[in-house]
Amino acid sequence: MRSKKVQNGFTSQEEKSISVLDRNGLSSYAEGMSNLRHYRLQAGMSQARLAELAKTSQPQINKLEIGDRKLTREWAERLAPHINATAQELLFGELHRTYAPIVGYVGAGQAVYSGAAPENERVEVPPSARGPVEVVVVRGDSMYPVYRDGDRIIFEGISRSVEELINRECIVELADGRKLIKTIRRTRDGLALESFNAPLIADPIISAAWLVRWVERR
């Protein structure tokens, strides 16, 4: 069966650590990733595209990334030019890892609660992250199968205008102080907030909104 292409270039049959959540268009990633995966993601390239450029297969790239097949110097020299790296960096490079704080959790009804995170706990963020990001942890199964208990949702640390976020999944702060994970929609009557397993919220008064970028599966 052929894998289905998605908007960001990844395919549904790629390894679970960067699989795409169909409903949200979010990519998840693996903490402690290999050098090959790090540089590939930093270059914004899918496994399938790298395989095409290097004249190999996507399963082969996956095996090299997760360690099922050794990344030899020959492989490193073959792959490095396509992902803005050197063979030396793929084989021996010390990665600069970036971490973000856990600032709260997400509970029933997609509600976001601040200040309830384990003290000083941080999460490694993808190499393509630009600017400050923060993390909330999912508690319970009220959002299953979109999110599962223990998933870590990584979102931009700087609020954007609502107009920039139409049809995007965000953490939304309402005028009454509630914070929810919702997709902002524009309807004939104005704005609405949509999410899985919850009724539509019509005509919300949005104080701020932060774009959800990634989810780390636990």
C-alpha positions in Angstrom: 0.0 0.0 0.0 1.4 3.4 -0.9 1.8 5.8 2.0 -0.2 9.0 2.0 1.6 12.3 1.5 0.9 15.1 4.0 1.5 18.8 3.8 4.8 19.0 5.5 6.4 16.4 3.3 6.5 13.5 5.7 4.6 10.3 5.0 2.4 8.3 7.3 4.7 5.3 7.0 7.8 7.0 8.3 9.0 6.0 11.7 6.7 6.8 14.6 9.1 9.4 16.1 8.3 11.8 13.3 4.9 10.6 12.3 2.3 13.2 11.4 -1.0 13.5 13.3 -3.5 13.5 10.4 -6.1 15.8 12.1 -3.7 18.6 13.2 -0.9 18.5 10.7 1.5 18.3 13.7 4.8 16.5 13.5 6.1 14.7 16.6 9.8 13.9 17.2 12.2 11.8 19.3 14.1 13.2 22.2 17.8 12.4 22.1 17.7 12.1 18.3 20.7 10.9 16.2 23.0 13.3 14.4 21.6 12.2 11.0 18.0 12.8 12.1 19.0 16.1 13.7 20.6 17.5 10.5 17.8 16.1 8.3 15.1 17.8 10.4 17.1 21.0 10.6 17.2 21.0 6.8 13.4 20.6 6.7 13.7 17.4 4.8 11.6 14.2 5.0 13.2 10.7 5.0 11.6 10.0 1.7 13.1 13.1 0.1 16.6 12.4 1.5 16.3 8.8 0.2 15.4 10.1 -3.2 18.4 12.5 -3.3 20.8 9.8 -2.0 19.4 7.2 -4.3 18.3 4.8 -1.6 15.0 3.9 0.2 13.1 5.6 3.0 13.3 2.4 5.2 17.1 2.5 4.8 17.3 6.1 6.0 15.1 5.1 9.0 17.3 2.2 9.9 20.4 4.5 9.8 18.7 7.1 12.0 17.5 4.7 14.7 20.6 2.6 14.7 19.3 -0.6 13.2 22.0 -0.1 10.5 25.4 1.4 11.2 26.1 4.9 9.8 29.4 4.2 8.1 31.7 6.9 6.7 30.6 5.8 3.2 26.9 6.5 4.2 27.8 9.7 6.0 29.7 11.0 2.9 26.7 10.0 0.7 24.1 11.7 2.8 25.8 14.8 4.3 25.8 17.1 1.2 22.0 16.8 1.0 21.3 18.0 4.6 23.9 20.9 4.9 26.3 18.8 7.0 29.7 17.2 6.7 30.4 13.5 7.1 32.4 14.4 10.2 29.4 16.1 11.8 27.2 13.1 11.1 29.6 10.7 12.6 31.2 12.6 15.5 29.5 16.0 15.8 28.4 17.2 19.2 24.9 18.4 18.8 23.7 21.7 20.3 20.5 20.7 22.0 17.8 23.2 23.0 15.4 22.7 25.9 12.1 24.3 26.9 10.4 24.4 30.3 7.2 22.5 31.2 4.8 25.3 32.3 1.7 23.3 33.0 -0.6 20.6 31.9 -3.7 20.0 29.7 -6.7 18.3 31.3 -10.4 17.5 30.5 -12.1 19.7 28.0 -8.7 20.7 26.5 -8.2 23.1 29.4 -4.6 24.3 30.1 -3.5 24.8 33.7 -0.4 26.7 34.6 2.1 26.2 37.4 1.4 22.5 38.0 4.6 21.1 36.3 7.4 19.1 37.9 10.0 21.5 39.2 12.8 22.3 36.8 11.7 19.7 34.3 12.5 20.5 30.7 11.9 19.0 27.3 14.3 18.8 24.3 12.8 20.7 21.4 13.3 20.0 17.6 16.3 21.7 15.9 14.0 23.6 13.7 12.6 25.6 16.6 13.0 29.3 16.2 12.4 31.7 19.1 11.1 30.8 22.6 8.9 27.8 23.1 7.1 26.3 26.1 5.6 22.9 26.9 2.4 21.5 28.5 1.8 17.9 29.4 -1.4 16.0 28.6 -3.1 14.4 31.6 -5.8 11.8 31.0 -7.4 10.5 27.9 -10.1 13.1 27.2 -8.4 14.1 24.0 -7.7 10.6 22.7 -6.8 9.7 19.9 -5.6 13.2 19.0 -3.5 13.4 22.2 -2.7 10.7 24.7 -1.9 10.8 28.4 1.7 11.9 28.9 2.1 13.6 25.5 4.1 16.8 25.6 2.7 19.6 23.6 5.2 22.2 22.5 4.0 25.7 21.6 5.4 29.1 20.7 6.3 31.3 23.7 5.2 34.5 22.0 1.5 35.2 21.2 0.4 35.9 17.6 -2.5 37.8 16.2 -5.7 35.8 15.7 -5.7 36.6 12.0 -2.4 34.7 11.6 -3.8 31.7 13.4 -7.0 31.0 11.5 -7.3 27.2 10.9 -4.3 26.6 13.2 -4.3 24.7 16.4 -3.4 27.0 19.3 -3.4 27.5 23.0 -6.1 30.2 23.3 -6.6 32.4 26.3 -10.2 33.7 26.6 -11.4 36.9 28.2 -12.6 35.0 31.3 -9.0 33.7 31.9 -9.5 30.2 30.6 -6.8 28.6 28.4 -7.8 25.9 26.0 -6.3 23.9 23.1 -8.4 24.8 20.2 -8.4 25.3 16.4 -9.5 28.8 15.5 -12.0 28.9 12.7 -13.7 31.7 10.8 -17.4 31.2 10.2 -20.1 33.3 8.5 -21.0 34.7 11.9 -17.4 35.5 13.1 -14.8 33.4 14.9 -15.3 29.9 16.5 -13.1 27.5 18.5 -13.1 23.9 17.6 -11.6 20.8 19.2 -12.0 17.0 19.3 -14.7 15.6 21.6 -15.9 19.1 22.6 -18.7 21.4 21.4 -17.9 24.4 19.2 -17.4 27.7 21.0 -19.0 30.4 19.0 -18.0 34.1 19.1 -15.2 33.8 21.6 -13.4 36.8 23.0 -9.8 35.8 22.6 -7.2 37.7 24.7 -4.1 35.9 23.3 -3.2 32.8 21.3 0.0 30.8 21.0 0.6 28.4 18.0 1.1 24.7 18.8 4.1 23.4 16.9 5.0 19.9 17.9 3.9 17.0 20.1 6.3 14.5 21.7 4.7 11.1 22.2 5.3 9.4 25.5 
